[in-house]
Amino acid sequence: MVTAFAAGTFMLAGSALIAGTGAVAARIVAHEVVAVADGFGWLLGDEGSGRWMGLQALRFAVRDWPSTLASRVAAHAGAASVDALIRWAQGLPLAAIDALAPVVCAAARDGDAAALFIAADASRRLLATLDQVAADGPVVLAGGLLAADTPVRLRVLSALQARGATVGTSRDPAAAAAWPAARPLSALGGPALHAALLG
Protein backbone atom coordinates (compact mmCIF):
# COMPACT_ATOMS: atom_id res chain seq x y z
CA MET A 1 0.00 0.00 0.00
CA VAL A 2 2.89 2.34 0.75
CA THR A 3 4.46 1.57 -2.63
CA ALA A 4 1.16 2.13 -4.43
CA PHE A 5 0.80 5.47 -2.66
CA ALA A 6 4.38 6.54 -3.43
CA ALA A 7 3.84 5.59 -7.08
CA GLY A 8 1.19 8.30 -7.38
CA THR A 9 2.46 11.25 -5.34
CA PHE A 10 5.58 12.78 -3.81
CA MET A 11 3.62 13.69 -0.67
CA LEU A 12 4.43 11.73 2.47
CA ALA A 13 0.86 11.49 3.79
CA GLY A 14 -2.56 10.86 2.30
CA SER A 15 -4.65 7.88 1.27
CA ALA A 16 -4.39 4.97 -1.16
CA LEU A 17 -7.40 3.25 -2.69
CA ILE A 18 -6.55 0.00 -4.44
CA ALA A 19 -9.03 -2.02 -6.50
CA GLY A 20 -7.98 -4.94 -8.65
CA THR A 21 -8.89 -8.53 -7.87
CA GLY A 22 -9.36 -7.33 -4.28
CA ALA A 23 -10.04 -3.95 -2.73
CA VAL A 24 -8.44 -2.08 0.17
CA ALA A 25 -7.86 1.47 1.33
CA ALA A 26 -5.13 2.79 3.61
CA ARG A 27 -4.18 6.02 5.31
CA ILE A 28 -0.47 6.73 4.93
CA VAL A 29 1.55 9.00 7.22
CA ALA A 30 5.31 9.44 6.71
CA HIS A 31 5.22 6.43 4.39
CA GLU A 32 3.74 4.21 7.08
CA VAL A 33 0.29 2.60 7.02
CA VAL A 34 -1.66 3.93 9.99
CA ALA A 35 -5.17 2.73 9.12
CA VAL A 36 -6.67 0.14 6.76
CA ALA A 37 -10.21 -0.51 5.54
CA ASP A 38 -11.54 -3.66 3.84
CA GLY A 39 -9.02 -5.99 2.22
CA PHE A 40 -10.92 -8.86 3.84
CA GLY A 41 -10.87 -11.15 0.81
CA TRP A 42 -13.66 -11.99 -1.61
CA LEU A 43 -15.76 -14.04 0.81
CA LEU A 44 -15.98 -11.38 3.53
CA GLY A 45 -15.30 -8.11 1.74
CA ASP A 46 -13.20 -6.59 -1.06
CA GLU A 47 -16.32 -4.65 -1.99
CA GLY A 48 -16.11 -2.99 -5.39
CA SER A 49 -13.19 -5.14 -6.51
CA GLY A 50 -12.85 -7.01 -9.78
CA ARG A 51 -13.88 -10.30 -8.20
CA TRP A 52 -16.80 -8.57 -6.49
CA MET A 53 -17.90 -7.21 -9.89
CA GLY A 54 -17.61 -10.67 -11.44
CA LEU A 55 -19.77 -12.17 -8.73
CA GLN A 56 -22.36 -9.42 -9.15
CA ALA A 57 -22.42 -10.04 -12.90
CA LEU A 58 -23.11 -13.75 -12.28
CA ARG A 59 -25.92 -12.89 -9.86
CA PHE A 60 -27.47 -10.52 -12.37
CA ALA A 61 -27.12 -13.06 -15.16
CA VAL A 62 -28.88 -15.93 -13.41
CA ARG A 63 -31.71 -13.68 -12.19
CA ASP A 64 -32.22 -11.87 -15.50
CA TRP A 65 -31.88 -14.66 -18.05
CA PRO A 66 -31.79 -13.97 -20.91
CA SER A 67 -30.50 -10.40 -21.09
CA THR A 68 -27.63 -8.65 -22.80
CA LEU A 69 -25.36 -8.87 -19.78
CA ALA A 70 -26.40 -12.50 -19.16
CA SER A 71 -25.44 -13.34 -22.73
CA ARG A 72 -21.99 -11.80 -22.29
CA VAL A 73 -21.46 -13.57 -18.97
CA ALA A 74 -22.64 -16.89 -20.39
CA ALA A 75 -20.35 -16.53 -23.41
CA HIS A 76 -17.43 -15.86 -21.09
CA ALA A 77 -18.28 -18.97 -19.06
CA GLY A 78 -19.05 -21.12 -22.09
CA ALA A 79 -22.52 -21.79 -20.66
CA ALA A 80 -25.48 -22.38 -22.96
CA SER A 81 -28.19 -22.18 -20.29
CA VAL A 82 -28.82 -20.66 -16.91
CA ASP A 83 -28.40 -24.09 -15.29
CA ALA A 84 -25.02 -24.49 -16.97
CA LEU A 85 -23.98 -21.04 -15.77
CA ILE A 86 -25.01 -21.91 -12.21
CA ARG A 87 -22.99 -25.13 -12.33
CA TRP A 88 -20.01 -23.22 -13.72
CA ALA A 89 -20.19 -20.60 -10.97
CA GLN A 90 -20.56 -23.20 -8.21
CA GLY A 91 -17.22 -24.65 -9.26
CA LEU A 92 -15.69 -21.33 -8.13
CA PRO A 93 -13.37 -20.78 -11.09
CA LEU A 94 -12.03 -17.68 -9.33
CA ALA A 95 -9.64 -16.49 -12.03
CA ALA A 96 -12.43 -16.71 -14.61
CA ILE A 97 -14.82 -14.89 -12.26
CA ASP A 98 -12.18 -12.16 -11.85
CA ALA A 99 -12.00 -11.91 -15.64
CA LEU A 100 -15.68 -10.96 -15.74
CA ALA A 101 -14.78 -7.46 -14.48
CA PRO A 102 -13.54 -6.36 -17.94
CA VAL A 103 -16.70 -7.93 -19.43
CA VAL A 104 -18.81 -5.76 -17.11
CA CYS A 105 -16.73 -2.67 -17.89
CA ALA A 106 -17.12 -3.23 -21.63
CA ALA A 107 -20.87 -3.72 -21.26
CA ALA A 108 -21.10 -0.55 -19.15
CA ARG A 109 -19.29 1.41 -21.88
CA ASP A 110 -21.88 0.06 -24.32
CA GLY A 111 -24.66 1.40 -22.11
CA ASP A 112 -25.94 -1.88 -20.63
CA ALA A 113 -28.14 -0.92 -17.67
CA ALA A 114 -27.16 -3.85 -15.45
CA ALA A 115 -23.45 -3.32 -16.10
CA LEU A 116 -23.80 0.41 -15.43
CA PHE A 117 -25.50 -0.42 -12.14
CA ILE A 118 -22.68 -2.79 -11.13
CA ALA A 119 -19.99 -0.24 -12.04
CA ALA A 120 -21.80 2.52 -10.12
CA ASP A 121 -22.30 0.27 -7.10
CA ALA A 122 -18.63 -0.76 -7.18
CA SER A 123 -17.64 2.91 -7.22
CA ARG A 124 -19.90 3.73 -4.27
CA ARG A 125 -18.51 0.84 -2.25
CA LEU A 126 -14.92 1.79 -3.01
CA LEU A 127 -15.56 5.38 -1.97
CA ALA A 128 -17.19 4.15 1.24
CA THR A 129 -14.10 2.05 1.94
CA LEU A 130 -11.87 5.07 1.32
CA ASP A 131 -14.02 7.23 3.60
CA GLN A 132 -13.21 4.91 6.51
CA VAL A 133 -9.53 5.91 6.39
CA ALA A 134 -9.26 9.11 4.34
CA ALA A 135 -7.56 12.12 5.85
CA ASP A 136 -5.90 15.30 4.61
CA GLY A 137 -3.60 14.88 1.66
CA PRO A 138 -3.83 13.36 -1.79
CA VAL A 139 -5.69 10.20 -2.73
CA VAL A 140 -3.77 7.77 -4.93
CA LEU A 141 -5.76 5.34 -7.06
CA ALA A 142 -4.16 1.97 -7.78
CA GLY A 143 -4.99 -1.48 -9.11
CA GLY A 144 -6.44 -2.58 -12.42
CA LEU A 145 -9.88 -1.06 -11.87
CA LEU A 146 -8.63 2.34 -10.71
CA ALA A 147 -5.32 2.90 -12.50
CA ALA A 148 -6.70 1.96 -15.93
CA ASP A 149 -9.42 3.66 -17.96
CA THR A 150 -12.50 1.89 -16.59
CA PRO A 151 -16.04 3.07 -15.80
CA VAL A 152 -15.26 2.45 -12.12
CA ARG A 153 -12.22 4.73 -12.20
CA LEU A 154 -14.15 7.44 -14.01
CA ARG A 155 -16.88 7.44 -11.36
CA VAL A 156 -14.47 7.34 -8.42
CA LEU A 157 -12.29 10.06 -9.94
CA SER A 158 -15.30 12.27 -10.66
CA ALA A 159 -16.60 11.88 -7.11
CA LEU A 160 -13.22 12.66 -5.57
CA GLN A 161 -12.70 15.69 -7.80
CA ALA A 162 -16.18 16.94 -6.86
CA ARG A 163 -15.03 16.78 -3.22
CA GLY A 164 -11.99 18.88 -4.08
CA ALA A 165 -9.52 16.07 -3.50
CA THR A 166 -6.10 15.97 -5.10
CA VAL A 167 -5.98 12.65 -6.94
CA GLY A 168 -2.94 10.78 -8.22
CA THR A 169 -2.66 7.52 -10.13
CA SER A 170 -0.20 4.84 -9.12
CA ARG A 171 2.42 4.20 -11.79
CA ASP A 172 5.70 2.25 -11.74
CA PRO A 173 5.82 0.40 -8.39
CA ALA A 174 9.51 -0.48 -8.74
CA ALA A 175 10.48 3.17 -9.14
CA ALA A 176 8.12 4.08 -6.30
CA ALA A 177 9.81 1.54 -4.03
CA ALA A 178 13.20 3.06 -4.91
CA TRP A 179 12.10 6.64 -4.25
CA PRO A 180 11.94 6.61 -0.41
CA ALA A 181 15.26 4.73 -0.26
CA ALA A 182 16.91 7.18 -2.67
CA ARG A 183 15.71 10.36 -0.96
CA PRO A 184 18.43 10.54 1.72
CA LEU A 185 21.11 9.80 -0.89
CA SER A 186 20.06 12.28 -3.57
CA ALA A 187 20.87 15.94 -3.98
CA LEU A 188 17.43 16.39 -5.51
CA GLY A 189 14.55 17.40 -3.28
CA GLY A 190 11.69 14.99 -2.69
CA PRO A 191 9.37 16.28 -5.45
CA ALA A 192 12.20 16.60 -7.98
CA LEU A 193 13.51 13.12 -7.26
CA HIS A 194 9.99 11.70 -7.48
CA ALA A 195 9.53 13.36 -10.88
CA ALA A 196 12.90 12.06 -12.07
CA LEU A 197 12.08 8.48 -11.08
CA LEU A 198 8.39 8.38 -11.98
CA GLY A 199 8.07 11.02 -14.69
C-alpha positions as CSV (number, residue, x, y, z in Angstrom):
1,M,0.0,0.0,0.0
2,V,2.9,2.3,0.8
3,T,4.5,1.6,-2.6
4,A,1.2,2.1,-4.4
5,F,0.8,5.5,-2.7
6,A,4.4,6.5,-3.4
7,A,3.8,5.6,-7.1
8,G,1.2,8.3,-7.4
9,T,2.5,11.2,-5.3
10,F,5.6,12.8,-3.8
11,M,3.6,13.7,-0.7
12,L,4.4,11.7,2.5
13,A,0.9,11.5,3.8
14,G,-2.6,10.9,2.3
15,S,-4.6,7.9,1.3
16,A,-4.4,5.0,-1.2
17,L,-7.4,3.3,-2.7
18,I,-6.6,0.0,-4.4
19,A,-9.0,-2.0,-6.5
20,G,-8.0,-4.9,-8.6
21,T,-8.9,-8.5,-7.9
22,G,-9.4,-7.3,-4.3
23,A,-10.0,-3.9,-2.7
24,V,-8.4,-2.1,0.2
25,A,-7.9,1.5,1.3
26,A,-5.1,2.8,3.6
27,R,-4.2,6.0,5.3
28,I,-0.5,6.7,4.9
29,V,1.5,9.0,7.2
30,A,5.3,9.4,6.7
31,H,5.2,6.4,4.4
32,E,3.7,4.2,7.1
33,V,0.3,2.6,7.0
34,V,-1.7,3.9,10.0
35,A,-5.2,2.7,9.1
36,V,-6.7,0.1,6.8
37,A,-10.2,-0.5,5.5
38,D,-11.5,-3.7,3.8
39,G,-9.0,-6.0,2.2
40,F,-10.9,-8.9,3.8
41,G,-10.9,-11.2,0.8
42,W,-13.7,-12.0,-1.6
43,L,-15.8,-14.0,0.8
44,L,-16.0,-11.4,3.5
45,G,-15.3,-8.1,1.7
46,D,-13.2,-6.6,-1.1
47,E,-16.3,-4.6,-2.0
48,G,-16.1,-3.0,-5.4
49,S,-13.2,-5.1,-6.5
50,G,-12.9,-7.0,-9.8
51,R,-13.9,-10.3,-8.2
52,W,-16.8,-8.6,-6.5
53,M,-17.9,-7.2,-9.9
54,G,-17.6,-10.7,-11.4
55,L,-19.8,-12.2,-8.7
56,Q,-22.4,-9.4,-9.1
57,A,-22.4,-10.0,-12.9
58,L,-23.1,-13.7,-12.3
59,R,-25.9,-12.9,-9.9
60,F,-27.5,-10.5,-12.4
61,A,-27.1,-13.1,-15.2
62,V,-28.9,-15.9,-13.4
63,R,-31.7,-13.7,-12.2
64,D,-32.2,-11.9,-15.5
65,W,-31.9,-14.7,-18.0
66,P,-31.8,-14.0,-20.9
67,S,-30.5,-10.4,-21.1
68,T,-27.6,-8.6,-22.8
69,L,-25.4,-8.9,-19.8
70,A,-26.4,-12.5,-19.2
71,S,-25.4,-13.3,-22.7
72,R,-22.0,-11.8,-22.3
73,V,-21.5,-13.6,-19.0
74,A,-22.6,-16.9,-20.4
75,A,-20.4,-16.5,-23.4
76,H,-17.4,-15.9,-21.1
77,A,-18.3,-19.0,-19.1
78,G,-19.1,-21.1,-22.1
79,A,-22.5,-21.8,-20.7
80,A,-25.5,-22.4,-23.0
81,S,-28.2,-22.2,-20.3
82,V,-28.8,-20.7,-16.9
83,D,-28.4,-24.1,-15.3
84,A,-25.0,-24.5,-17.0
85,L,-24.0,-21.0,-15.8
86,I,-25.0,-21.9,-12.2
87,R,-23.0,-25.1,-12.3
88,W,-20.0,-23.2,-13.7
89,A,-20.2,-20.6,-11.0
90,Q,-20.6,-23.2,-8.2
91,G,-17.2,-24.7,-9.3
92,L,-15.7,-21.3,-8.1
93,P,-13.4,-20.8,-11.1
94,L,-12.0,-17.7,-9.3
95,A,-9.6,-16.5,-12.0
96,A,-12.4,-16.7,-14.6
97,I,-14.8,-14.9,-12.3
98,D,-12.2,-12.2,-11.8
99,A,-12.0,-11.9,-15.6
100,L,-15.7,-11.0,-15.7
101,A,-14.8,-7.5,-14.5
102,P,-13.5,-6.4,-17.9
103,V,-16.7,-7.9,-19.4
104,V,-18.8,-5.8,-17.1
105,C,-16.7,-2.7,-17.9
106,A,-17.1,-3.2,-21.6
107,A,-20.9,-3.7,-21.3
108,A,-21.1,-0.5,-19.2
109,R,-19.3,1.4,-21.9
110,D,-21.9,0.1,-24.3
111,G,-24.7,1.4,-22.1
112,D,-25.9,-1.9,-20.6
113,A,-28.1,-0.9,-17.7
114,A,-27.2,-3.8,-15.4
115,A,-23.5,-3.3,-16.1
116,L,-23.8,0.4,-15.4
117,F,-25.5,-0.4,-12.1
118,I,-22.7,-2.8,-11.1
119,A,-20.0,-0.2,-12.0
120,A,-21.8,2.5,-10.1
121,D,-22.3,0.3,-7.1
122,A,-18.6,-0.8,-7.2
123,S,-17.6,2.9,-7.2
124,R,-19.9,3.7,-4.3
125,R,-18.5,0.8,-2.2
126,L,-14.9,1.8,-3.0
127,L,-15.6,5.4,-2.0
128,A,-17.2,4.2,1.2
129,T,-14.1,2.1,1.9
130,L,-11.9,5.1,1.3
131,D,-14.0,7.2,3.6
132,Q,-13.2,4.9,6.5
133,V,-9.5,5.9,6.4
134,A,-9.3,9.1,4.3
135,A,-7.6,12.1,5.8
136,D,-5.9,15.3,4.6
137,G,-3.6,14.9,1.7
138,P,-3.8,13.4,-1.8
139,V,-5.7,10.2,-2.7
140,V,-3.8,7.8,-4.9
141,L,-5.8,5.3,-7.1
142,A,-4.2,2.0,-7.8
143,G,-5.0,-1.5,-9.1
144,G,-6.4,-2.6,-12.4
145,L,-9.9,-1.1,-11.9
146,L,-8.6,2.3,-10.7
147,A,-5.3,2.9,-12.5
148,A,-6.7,2.0,-15.9
149,D,-9.4,3.7,-18.0
150,T,-12.5,1.9,-16.6
151,P,-16.0,3.1,-15.8
152,V,-15.3,2.5,-12.1
153,R,-12.2,4.7,-12.2
154,L,-14.2,7.4,-14.0
155,R,-16.9,7.4,-11.4
156,V,-14.5,7.3,-8.4
157,L,-12.3,10.1,-9.9
158,S,-15.3,12.3,-10.7
159,A,-16.6,11.9,-7.1
160,L,-13.2,12.7,-5.6
161,Q,-12.7,15.7,-7.8
162,A,-16.2,16.9,-6.9
163,R,-15.0,16.8,-3.2
164,G,-12.0,18.9,-4.1
165,A,-9.5,16.1,-3.5
166,T,-6.1,16.0,-5.1
167,V,-6.0,12.7,-6.9
168,G,-2.9,10.8,-8.2
169,T,-2.7,7.5,-10.1
170,S,-0.2,4.8,-9.1
171,R,2.4,4.2,-11.8
172,D,5.7,2.3,-11.7
173,P,5.8,0.4,-8.4
174,A,9.5,-0.5,-8.7
175,A,10.5,3.2,-9.1
176,A,8.1,4.1,-6.3
177,A,9.8,1.5,-4.0
178,A,13.2,3.1,-4.9
179,W,12.1,6.6,-4.2
180,P,11.9,6.6,-0.4
181,A,15.3,4.7,-0.3
182,A,16.9,7.2,-2.7
183,R,15.7,10.4,-1.0
184,P,18.4,10.5,1.7
185,L,21.1,9.8,-0.9
186,S,20.1,12.3,-3.6
187,A,20.9,15.9,-4.0
188,L,17.4,16.4,-5.5
189,G,14.5,17.4,-3.3
190,G,11.7,15.0,-2.7
191,P,9.4,16.3,-5.5
192,A,12.2,16.6,-8.0
193,L,13.5,13.1,-7.3
194,H,10.0,11.7,-7.5
195,A,9.5,13.4,-10.9
196,A,12.9,12.1,-12.1
197,L,12.1,8.5,-11.1
198,L,8.4,8.4,-12.0
199,G,8.1,11.0,-14.7
